[in-house]
Amino acid sequence: MLELRRLDQLTDHGDIDDSSDLSERLDEQHTTIKPVLTFLEKKNLVFLCTIYFIHAIPLTFSWYTMPIILRQQLSYSAVGTFLISQYPYSWKALWSPLVDGLHHPLIGRRKTWIVPSFVIGGAVLFWLAFTQDSLVMEVANGSSLAMAWIVLPWLIIMFVCSNIRIALDSWSINLLSPPNVHWASSITNVGETSAGLISCNLFLGVTSLNSPIQEDGKTEPASTFLFFGASATVFIATAILLMIGNRESDKGQKRQSIRKVYNIIWEILKLRHVWTLMLVHVASMVGFITNDTITILELVKNHFSDLDLAILATAGLPFAIAGSFLVANAMQTRHPLHVWRRMFPWRLILAFISQLTILFVARYPNSRFRWLVILIPFCLSQLYGVAMWVAFVAFHAQVSDPQFGGVYMSVLATTLNIRYDTLQFLSTKAIGMADDMTGSTSLIDGYQIVNATTVVLAVPIYWFFLRPATLYLQTIDASAWRIRSQEPADGVAYEMVGNVLDDEHQS
């Protein structure tokens, strides 16, 4: 078993410049025989992918489509206000102990939360089907109260979807064997990407045919009635099918007291390397946040139609799925953090190139090459972005204590979500303020200023912190991530699973 080493012991001479050699040696140690998925595990992956897909339909609509709908009518600052609704999903670790610790034995440990969450989510989606279109128009006419009524139901949807996600994360660890647990992150991404195809690509493409241009040149918001109505129906139907389906198996799982489960979070947060990982999460997104979240909105500003955006998103979809599977395959012989480090510089370069493409589109709006200029960096950004996210989540699954999978995964994922929502909120507000200073018609606008600043800042952040920090995390033995608060019976069962993970890590 590898010993826990300090950062200054990474190399013989304490020189981090030689850390690439260390990375290669560590990856050689990690090389092992490729594990094989059993037939039961393949069935479990299909099941997980289906539920991830369904619960991600409103999520991806909120992440991708709602900002586009609002940006067609409103400023970046107003879009930033809507993004507040996404915070429950980011802070789901706060109540993950309740989801992991409370359940009805006749229903099942996970279905106790998944089924009611689908029912509540379906009811709220039905309400949005009849109200959201008129509320968006009221916001465009200056009603701040209407914005509050848009944010409130989306807060509820994000809350119930976070409950589903916590339960699924925990369930995935138990449905897959330790050598194959890394497939959970890829399946999660496939489900969410497929949901994005429905809620963004297909929605924008179909509704663009019936979205006339207003007198002021803005596109009239697309009707969401049919989409929300269908989504609500799927949510309710899924709840019914899960309820009448086979009873959930909870072998070896004991019901925990709420106090004890909350104590698990405290035990996780007492680990120094967990805080290092969280800092890596936050710092790693600085250089990409503007490109990932605002570039598509800049295309709206430069008169790309809903159909244009749908075509662009569809073109990027194969790259997103390919990134997920390519990384999953690479991680069978390479450490997830090694894969992540290799992709960071290229993704940063693409963020800067994307900024130049927006300049080109703004300067030459009628150029026959505008699609080619936009398409290549967009698709490659999708590939690298998804791949790096999958690598992070795979690392979470690798080090998480399987006895407390839902809580542990949620705690580690919390900073992934918080960093995204917070930096996106700050980015939109910063761009709005910069636009006020430079003028909305200027080529060098708020987007150009903020993106260039974040890309430049990311270079020293990566070299002096992210690279050595991830190398340090890569050397930590799997047993160092374990929670030491189990009762004797739980501890014995846990050590059996932990030994398997340790053996795989050492091999």
Solvent accessible surface area in square Angstrom, and as a share of the most:
residue,aa,sasa,rsa
1,M,127,0.57
2,L,45,0.23
3,E,137,0.61
4,L,101,0.50
5,R,81,0.30
6,R,156,0.57
7,L,84,0.42
8,D,81,0.42
9,Q,102,0.45
10,L,13,0.06
11,T,19,0.11
12,D,145,0.75
13,H,161,0.72
14,G,49,0.47
15,D,60,0.31
16,I,51,0.26
17,D,86,0.45
18,D,62,0.32
19,S,0,0.00
20,S,54,0.35
21,D,81,0.42
22,L,13,0.06
23,S,6,0.04
24,E,53,0.24
25,R,122,0.45
26,L,14,0.07
27,D,1,0.00
28,E,122,0.55
29,Q,84,0.37
30,H,11,0.05
31,T,68,0.40
32,T,45,0.26
33,I,159,0.81
34,K,109,0.46
35,P,39,0.24
36,V,124,0.71
37,L,34,0.17
38,T,76,0.44
39,F,158,0.66
40,L,114,0.57
41,E,12,0.05
42,K,108,0.46
43,K,111,0.47
44,N,22,0.11
45,L,13,0.07
46,V,102,0.58
47,F,61,0.25
48,L,0,0.00
49,C,28,0.17
50,T,63,0.37
51,I,7,0.03
52,Y,1,0.01
53,F,55,0.23
54,I,18,0.09
55,H,0,0.00
56,A,0,0.00
57,I,12,0.06
58,P,1,0.00
59,L,0,0.00
60,T,1,0.00
61,F,0,0.00
62,S,0,0.00
63,W,53,0.19
64,Y,99,0.38
65,T,0,0.00
66,M,0,0.00
67,P,5,0.03
68,I,3,0.01
69,I,3,0.02
70,L,0,0.00
71,R,43,0.16
72,Q,16,0.07
73,Q,17,0.08
74,L,24,0.12
75,S,62,0.40
76,Y,5,0.02
77,S,43,0.28
78,A,23,0.18
79,V,1,0.00
80,G,0,0.00
81,T,47,0.28
82,F,0,0.00
83,L,1,0.00
84,I,80,0.41
85,S,0,0.00
86,Q,2,0.01
87,Y,54,0.20
88,P,23,0.15
89,Y,8,0.03
90,S,0,0.00
91,W,103,0.36
92,K,3,0.01
93,A,9,0.07
94,L,104,0.52
95,W,41,0.14
96,S,0,0.00
97,P,0,0.00
98,L,56,0.28
99,V,4,0.02
100,D,10,0.05
101,G,1,0.01
102,L,64,0.32
103,H,27,0.12
104,H,85,0.38
105,P,76,0.48
106,L,135,0.67
107,I,48,0.24
108,G,1,0.01
109,R,13,0.05
110,R,7,0.02
111,K,10,0.04
112,T,28,0.16
113,W,53,0.19
114,I,1,0.00
115,V,16,0.09
116,P,63,0.40
117,S,5,0.03
118,F,0,0.00
119,V,67,0.39
120,I,85,0.43
121,G,0,0.00
122,G,0,0.00
123,A,60,0.46
124,V,19,0.11
125,L,0,0.00
126,F,84,0.35
127,W,106,0.37
128,L,0,0.00
129,A,5,0.04
130,F,147,0.61
131,T,32,0.19
132,Q,0,0.00
133,D,48,0.25
134,S,61,0.39
135,L,19,0.09
136,V,2,0.01
137,M,74,0.33
138,E,79,0.36
139,V,15,0.09
140,A,37,0.29
141,N,127,0.65
142,G,65,0.62
143,S,38,0.25
144,S,96,0.62
145,L,122,0.61
146,A,2,0.02
147,M,16,0.07
148,A,53,0.41
149,W,117,0.41
150,I,0,0.00
151,V,17,0.10
152,L,85,0.42
153,P,6,0.04
154,W,0,0.00
155,L,55,0.27
156,I,67,0.34
157,I,0,0.00
158,M,0,0.00
159,F,86,0.36
160,V,2,0.01
161,C,0,0.00
162,S,0,0.00
163,N,6,0.03
164,I,0,0.00
165,R,21,0.08
166,I,0,0.00
167,A,2,0.02
168,L,0,0.00
169,D,8,0.04
170,S,2,0.01
171,W,25,0.09
172,S,1,0.01
173,I,17,0.08
174,N,66,0.34
175,L,41,0.20
176,L,9,0.04
177,S,41,0.27
178,P,33,0.21
179,P,43,0.27
180,N,4,0.02
181,V,11,0.06
182,H,23,0.10
183,W,43,0.15
184,A,6,0.05
185,S,2,0.01
186,S,0,0.00
187,I,19,0.10
188,T,3,0.02
189,N,9,0.05
190,V,24,0.14
191,G,0,0.00
192,E,22,0.10
193,T,19,0.11
194,S,33,0.22
195,A,0,0.00
196,G,7,0.07
197,L,60,0.30
198,I,60,0.31
199,S,0,0.00
200,C,12,0.07
201,N,11,0.05
202,L,96,0.48
203,F,11,0.05
204,L,1,0.01
205,G,14,0.14
206,V,81,0.47
207,T,21,0.12
208,S,24,0.15
209,L,136,0.68
210,N,124,0.64
211,S,17,0.11
212,P,78,0.49
213,I,115,0.59
214,Q,51,0.23
215,E,187,0.84
216,D,100,0.52
217,G,47,0.45
218,K,86,0.36
219,T,25,0.15
220,E,66,0.29
221,P,18,0.11
222,A,4,0.03
223,S,68,0.44
224,T,2,0.01
225,F,99,0.41
226,L,143,0.71
227,F,25,0.10
228,F,0,0.00
229,G,17,0.17
230,A,54,0.42
231,S,5,0.03
232,A,0,0.00
233,T,77,0.45
234,V,57,0.32
235,F,1,0.00
236,I,53,0.27
237,A,45,0.35
238,T,11,0.06
239,A,2,0.02
240,I,95,0.48
241,L,119,0.59
242,L,20,0.10
243,M,96,0.43
244,I,127,0.64
245,G,40,0.38
246,N,147,0.75
247,R,157,0.57
248,E,9,0.04
249,S,73,0.47
250,D,44,0.23
251,K,180,0.76
252,G,68,0.65
253,Q,40,0.18
254,K,97,0.41
255,R,140,0.51
256,Q,17,0.08
257,S,66,0.42
258,I,51,0.26
259,R,211,0.77
260,K,42,0.18
261,V,1,0.01
262,Y,86,0.33
263,N,55,0.28
264,I,1,0.00
265,I,26,0.13
266,W,149,0.52
267,E,36,0.16
268,I,0,0.00
269,L,49,0.25
270,K,112,0.48
271,L,34,0.17
272,R,204,0.74
273,H,12,0.05
274,V,0,0.00
275,W,130,0.46
276,T,29,0.17
277,L,0,0.00
278,M,18,0.08
279,L,103,0.51
280,V,0,0.00
281,H,0,0.00
282,V,62,0.36
283,A,20,0.15
284,S,2,0.01
285,M,6,0.02
286,V,28,0.16
287,G,0,0.00
288,F,3,0.01
289,I,5,0.02
290,T,0,0.00
291,N,14,0.07
292,D,52,0.27
293,T,9,0.05
294,I,0,0.00
295,T,14,0.08
296,I,38,0.19
297,L,2,0.01
298,E,2,0.01
299,L,1,0.01
300,V,20,0.11
301,K,55,0.23
302,N,22,0.11
303,H,154,0.69
304,F,8,0.03
305,S,50,0.32
306,D,4,0.02
307,L,76,0.38
308,D,25,0.13
309,L,2,0.01
310,A,5,0.04
311,I,88,0.45
312,L,0,0.00
313,A,20,0.16
314,T,63,0.37
315,A,33,0.26
316,G,1,0.01
317,L,28,0.14
318,P,79,0.50
319,F,72,0.30
320,A,4,0.03
321,I,54,0.28
322,A,38,0.29
323,G,1,0.01
324,S,0,0.00
325,F,86,0.36
326,L,108,0.54
327,V,1,0.00
328,A,0,0.00
329,N,75,0.39
330,A,35,0.27
331,M,10,0.04
332,Q,22,0.10
333,T,46,0.27
334,R,86,0.31
335,H,4,0.02
336,P,4,0.02
337,L,0,0.00
338,H,9,0.04
339,V,10,0.06
340,W,3,0.01
341,R,16,0.06
342,R,137,0.50
343,M,35,0.15
344,F,2,0.01
345,P,54,0.34
346,W,149,0.52
347,R,24,0.09
348,L,16,0.08
349,I,87,0.44
350,L,13,0.07
351,A,0,0.00
352,F,91,0.38
353,I,67,0.34
354,S,5,0.03
355,Q,13,0.06
356,L,81,0.40
357,T,9,0.05
358,I,4,0.02
359,L,46,0.23
360,F,57,0.24
361,V,0,0.00
362,A,34,0.26
363,R,136,0.50
364,Y,107,0.41
365,P,67,0.42
366,N,145,0.74
367,S,26,0.17
368,R,212,0.77
369,F,117,0.49
370,R,45,0.16
371,W,73,0.26
372,L,105,0.52
373,V,42,0.24
374,I,6,0.03
375,L,55,0.27
376,I,93,0.47
377,P,10,0.06
378,F,36,0.15
379,C,6,0.03
380,L,64,0.32
381,S,16,0.11
382,Q,63,0.28
383,L,31,0.15
384,Y,46,0.18
385,G,15,0.14
386,V,24,0.14
387,A,0,0.00
388,M,3,0.01
389,W,62,0.22
390,V,0,0.00
391,A,0,0.00
392,F,3,0.01
393,V,12,0.07
394,A,1,0.01
395,F,2,0.01
396,H,1,0.01
397,A,5,0.04
398,Q,35,0.15
399,V,5,0.03
400,S,2,0.01
401,D,0,0.00
402,P,18,0.11
403,Q,19,0.09
404,F,4,0.02
405,G,3,0.02
406,G,0,0.00
407,V,0,0.00
408,Y,0,0.00
409,M,12,0.06
410,S,0,0.00
411,V,4,0.03
412,L,0,0.00
413,A,19,0.15
414,T,14,0.08
415,T,19,0.11
416,L,8,0.04
417,N,34,0.17
418,I,32,0.16
419,R,21,0.08
420,Y,61,0.23
421,D,9,0.05
422,T,44,0.25
423,L,34,0.17
424,Q,9,0.04
425,F,54,0.22
426,L,98,0.49
427,S,6,0.04
428,T,1,0.00
429,K,56,0.24
430,A,34,0.26
431,I,0,0.00
432,G,12,0.11
433,M,126,0.56
434,A,6,0.05
435,D,19,0.10
436,D,124,0.64
437,M,156,0.70
438,T,51,0.30
439,G,30,0.29
440,S,72,0.46
441,T,134,0.78
442,S,43,0.28
443,L,74,0.37
444,I,98,0.50
445,D,7,0.04
446,G,0,0.00
447,Y,1,0.00
448,Q,6,0.03
449,I,71,0.36
450,V,20,0.12
451,N,0,0.00
452,A,34,0.26
453,T,71,0.41
454,T,18,0.11
455,V,15,0.09
456,V,101,0.58
457,L,92,0.46
458,A,2,0.02
459,V,86,0.49
460,P,60,0.38
461,I,48,0.24
462,Y,25,0.10
463,W,111,0.39
464,F,157,0.65
465,F,66,0.28
466,L,0,0.00
467,R,31,0.11
468,P,14,0.09
469,A,7,0.05
470,T,0,0.00
471,L,1,0.00
472,Y,35,0.13
473,L,1,0.01
474,Q,3,0.01
475,T,1,0.00
476,I,5,0.02
477,D,4,0.02
478,A,7,0.05
479,S,26,0.16
480,A,23,0.18
481,W,0,0.00
482,R,8,0.03
483,I,3,0.01
484,R,163,0.59
485,S,31,0.20
486,Q,34,0.15
487,E,80,0.36
488,P,118,0.74
489,A,70,0.54
490,D,6,0.03
491,G,19,0.18
492,V,100,0.58
493,A,48,0.37
494,Y,4,0.02
495,E,79,0.36
496,M,130,0.58
497,V,53,0.30
498,G,3,0.02
499,N,77,0.39
500,V,66,0.38
501,L,13,0.07
502,D,7,0.04
503,D,91,0.47
504,E,44,0.20
505,H,22,0.10
506,Q,69,0.30
507,S,58,0.37
